Amino acid sequence: VPDYIKSKSVAEETAWEFVKKHNNPFELVCVHPTLVLGPILSGRLPDSMKTLVAMMNGEFPFVPNLHWSIVDVRDVAQAIQKALKAPNANGNRYMLSGENLWFIDMAHV
C-alpha cells in the first residue's frame, strides 16, 4: 500500500481512537469519495490527474482495461456540507461514489 494511502487510513484511525479515548470531545464524521474529478481552482494539475489527462490527450501509450467510480468535486463539497449539518451524522463514515466509467470511455472524451 502506498504511503499516501496508508497515511489517510492511519489519520482516520487515530481520529476515531482519540474521540473514543476522550469520551467524544467533539463530533467526528468521515467522508470517503472515490475518484474525484471536476474544475481545478489552483491552476495546477494534481498528480493524480496527470495520467488521466495524458490519456484524454492521446499522449499515453495505452489505455488500461480498468474502470473507476467517479464523483464530482462539487458533489463532494455538498456532501461534506450536509454531513456537517446533519444531526445524526456524528460517528458515521460515508462513501461517496458516482457513475462507474471505463478508462477507454474517459480517453474518448
GROMACS elastic network, one bead per residue, 0.5 to 0.9 nm:
[ bonds ]
;  ai    aj funct       b0    kb
    1     4     6  0.84058   500
    1     5     6  0.67127   500
    1     6     6  0.63238   500
    2     5     6  0.55273   500
    2     6     6  0.62092   500
    2     7     6  0.86449   500
    3     7     6  0.59181   500
    3     8     6  0.86731   500
    4     7     6  0.51610   500
    4     8     6  0.65657   500
    5     8     6  0.52960   500
    5     9     6  0.66786   500
    5    10     6  0.88546   500
    6     9     6  0.52352   500
    6    10     6  0.61784   500
    6    11     6  0.85718   500
    7    10     6  0.50355   500
    7    11     6  0.59508   500
    7    12     6  0.85604   500
    8    11     6  0.51805   500
    8    12     6  0.63188   500
    8    13     6  0.86966   500
    9    12     6  0.52438   500
    9    13     6  0.61608   500
    9    14     6  0.85518   500
   10    13     6  0.50905   500
   10    14     6  0.60386   500
   10    15     6  0.85895   500
   11    14     6  0.51311   500
   11    15     6  0.62438   500
   11    16     6  0.88157   500
   12    15     6  0.50722   500
   12    16     6  0.63145   500
   12    17     6  0.86049   500
   12    30     6  0.77555   500
   13    16     6  0.52288   500
   13    17     6  0.61258   500
   13    18     6  0.85709   500
   14    17     6  0.50681   500
   14    18     6  0.60568   500
   14    19     6  0.86531   500
   15    18     6  0.51085   500
   15    19     6  0.62808   500
   15    20     6  0.86657   500
   15    28     6  0.79438   500
   16    19     6  0.52282   500
   16    20     6  0.62093   500
   16    21     6  0.85565   500
   16    28     6  0.75853   500
   16    91     6  0.85166   500
   17    20     6  0.51324   500
   17    21     6  0.59257   500
   17    22     6  0.84815   500
   18    21     6  0.51137   500
   18    22     6  0.60266   500
   18    23     6  0.84438   500
   18    24     6  0.81499   500
   18    25     6  0.88527   500
   19    22     6  0.53856   500
   19    23     6  0.60635   500
   19    25     6  0.63556   500
   19    26     6  0.70853   500
   19    27     6  0.79689   500
   19    28     6  0.75978   500
   20    23     6  0.53050   500
   20    24     6  0.59177   500
   20    25     6  0.87417   500
   21    24     6  0.77341   500
   22    25     6  0.61263   500
   23    26     6  0.87254   500
   24    27     6  0.66516   500
   24    28     6  0.84117   500
   27    89     6  0.86806   500
   27    90     6  0.53905   500
   27    91     6  0.69186   500
   28    89     6  0.82527   500
   28    90     6  0.54574   500
   28    91     6  0.55010   500
   28    92     6  0.74941   500
   28    93     6  0.89432   500
   29    83     6  0.70377   500
   29    84     6  0.78411   500
   29    89     6  0.63679   500
   29    90     6  0.53870   500
   29    91     6  0.55543   500
   29    92     6  0.53324   500
   29    93     6  0.59374   500
   29    94     6  0.79361   500
   30    80     6  0.88305   500
   30    83     6  0.86493   500
   30    90     6  0.89406   500
   30    91     6  0.80901   500
   30    92     6  0.65437   500
   30    94     6  0.62020   500
   30    95     6  0.86003   500
   31    76     6  0.83768   500
   31    79     6  0.80123   500
   31    80     6  0.69204   500
   31    83     6  0.82150   500
   31    92     6  0.86351   500
   31    93     6  0.58754   500
   31    95     6  0.61111   500
   31    96     6  0.71169   500
   32    76     6  0.89220   500
   32    93     6  0.73972   500
   32    94     6  0.58926   500
   32    96     6  0.58307   500
   32    97     6  0.86040   500
   33    36     6  0.66755   500
   33    70     6  0.85268   500
   33    71     6  0.68293   500
   33    73     6  0.89482   500
   33    76     6  0.68539   500
   33    94     6  0.81519   500
   33    95     6  0.57380   500
   33    97     6  0.60475   500
   34    68     6  0.79446   500
   34    69     6  0.60547   500
   34    70     6  0.61431   500
   34    71     6  0.63136   500
   34    95     6  0.75130   500
   34    96     6  0.61853   500
   34    97     6  0.55146   500
   34    98     6  0.80219   500
   35    68     6  0.69516   500
   35    69     6  0.62688   500
   35    71     6  0.60634   500
   35    72     6  0.84177   500
   35    97     6  0.79993   500
   36    69     6  0.88626   500
   36    70     6  0.60300   500
   36    71     6  0.50273   500
   36    72     6  0.56524   500
   36    73     6  0.55737   500
   36    76     6  0.79306   500
   36    97     6  0.89287   500
   37    40     6  0.86153   500
   37    49     6  0.83241   500
   37    70     6  0.68260   500
   37    71     6  0.62523   500
   37    72     6  0.50801   500
   37    73     6  0.56627   500
   37    74     6  0.88715   500
   38    71     6  0.83832   500
   38    72     6  0.54201   500
   38    73     6  0.52513   500
   38    74     6  0.72173   500
   39    72     6  0.87596   500
   39    73     6  0.75125   500
   39    74     6  0.85103   500
   40    43     6  0.60779   500
   40    44     6  0.72850   500
   40    45     6  0.71597   500
   40    46     6  0.85069   500
   41    44     6  0.79454   500
   42    45     6  0.79327   500
   45    48     6  0.82868   500
   45    49     6  0.65724   500
   45    50     6  0.67298   500
   46    49     6  0.54458   500
   46    50     6  0.67341   500
   47    50     6  0.53573   500
   47    51     6  0.79687   500
   48    51     6  0.70982   500
   48    52     6  0.79675   500
   49    52     6  0.52951   500
   49    53     6  0.61494   500
   49    54     6  0.85723   500
   50    53     6  0.52164   500
   50    54     6  0.60795   500
   50    55     6  0.86687   500
   51    54     6  0.50132   500
   51    55     6  0.62310   500
   51    56     6  0.86733   500
   51    60     6  0.74217   500
   52    55     6  0.51424   500
   52    56     6  0.62827   500
   52    57     6  0.86945   500
   52    60     6  0.86693   500
   52   103     6  0.81832   500
   52   106     6  0.79413   500
   52   107     6  0.75599   500
   53    57     6  0.61328   500
   53    58     6  0.86206   500
   53    59     6  0.84866   500
   53    60     6  0.88707   500
   53   107     6  0.81970   500
   54    57     6  0.50884   500
   54    58     6  0.62125   500
   54    60     6  0.54097   500
   54   107     6  0.86528   500
   55    58     6  0.51256   500
   55    59     6  0.57904   500
   55    61     6  0.80342   500
   55    62     6  0.76752   500
   55    63     6  0.67733   500
   55   103     6  0.84904   500
   55   104     6  0.86937   500
   55   106     6  0.81106   500
   55   107     6  0.53357   500
   55   108     6  0.86118   500
   56    59     6  0.76014   500
   56    60     6  0.82047   500
   56   106     6  0.67098   500
   56   108     6  0.63815   500
   56   109     6  0.65464   500
   57    60     6  0.78006   500
   57   107     6  0.75888   500
   57   108     6  0.89280   500
   58    61     6  0.78285   500
   58    62     6  0.88219   500
   58   107     6  0.75964   500
   58   108     6  0.89843   500
   59    62     6  0.87972   500
   60    63     6  0.72261   500
   63    66     6  0.84075   500
   63   103     6  0.64996   500
   63   104     6  0.60708   500
   63   107     6  0.74821   500
   64    67     6  0.85474   500
   64   102     6  0.88298   500
   64   103     6  0.64669   500
   64   104     6  0.74519   500
   65   102     6  0.73432   500
   65   103     6  0.67332   500
   65   104     6  0.72797   500
   66   101     6  0.85830   500
   66   102     6  0.58203   500
   66   103     6  0.58447   500
   66   104     6  0.81561   500
   67   100     6  0.65242   500
   67   101     6  0.52754   500
   67   103     6  0.56086   500
   67   104     6  0.84858   500
   68    99     6  0.82343   500
   68   100     6  0.54355   500
   68   101     6  0.55160   500
   68   102     6  0.64822   500
   68   103     6  0.75704   500
   69    97     6  0.59092   500
   69    98     6  0.56974   500
   69    99     6  0.55215   500
   69   101     6  0.62147   500
   69   102     6  0.88347   500
   70    97     6  0.61945   500
   70    98     6  0.51313   500
   70    99     6  0.55579   500
   70   100     6  0.61405   500
   70   101     6  0.69808   500
   71    74     6  0.85171   500
   71    75     6  0.68896   500
   71    76     6  0.71600   500
   71    96     6  0.69721   500
   71    97     6  0.53714   500
   71    99     6  0.71502   500
   72    75     6  0.52352   500
   72    76     6  0.64719   500
   72    77     6  0.88706   500
   72    97     6  0.88617   500
   72    98     6  0.78244   500
   73    77     6  0.62913   500
   73    78     6  0.86852   500
   74    77     6  0.50715   500
   74    78     6  0.62302   500
   74    79     6  0.86143   500
   75    78     6  0.50185   500
   75    79     6  0.60725   500
   75    80     6  0.85907   500
   75    96     6  0.86621   500
   76    79     6  0.50877   500
   76    80     6  0.62143   500
   76    81     6  0.86701   500
   76    96     6  0.72398   500
   77    80     6  0.51981   500
   77    81     6  0.63126   500
   77    82     6  0.87502   500
   78    81     6  0.50943   500
   78    82     6  0.62517   500
   78    83     6  0.86451   500
   79    82     6  0.50527   500
   79    83     6  0.60990   500
   79    84     6  0.86108   500
   79    96     6  0.81222   500
   80    83     6  0.50110   500
   80    84     6  0.61959   500
   80    85     6  0.87681   500
   81    84     6  0.51725   500
   81    85     6  0.64920   500
   81    86     6  0.87172   500
   82    85     6  0.52003   500
   82    86     6  0.58739   500
   82    89     6  0.87964   500
   83    86     6  0.52674   500
   83    87     6  0.83727   500
   83    88     6  0.86564   500
   83    89     6  0.57768   500
   83    90     6  0.81601   500
   83    94     6  0.88394   500
   84    87     6  0.82923   500
   84    89     6  0.75360   500
   84    90     6  0.85721   500
   85    88     6  0.88930   500
   85    89     6  0.80310   500
   86    89     6  0.53975   500
   86    90     6  0.80672   500
   87    90     6  0.71797   500
   88    91     6  0.82743   500
   88    92     6  0.83981   500
   89    92     6  0.56710   500
   89    93     6  0.82801   500
   90    93     6  0.87550   500
   97   100     6  0.83616   500
  101   104     6  0.84278   500
  101   105     6  0.67271   500
  101   106     6  0.70228   500
  102   105     6  0.53247   500
  102   106     6  0.65319   500
  102   107     6  0.87793   500
  103   107     6  0.60651   500
  103   108     6  0.87275   500
  104   107     6  0.50232   500
  104   108     6  0.64789   500
  105   108     6  0.52758   500
  105   109     6  0.67987   500
  106   109     6  0.53838   500
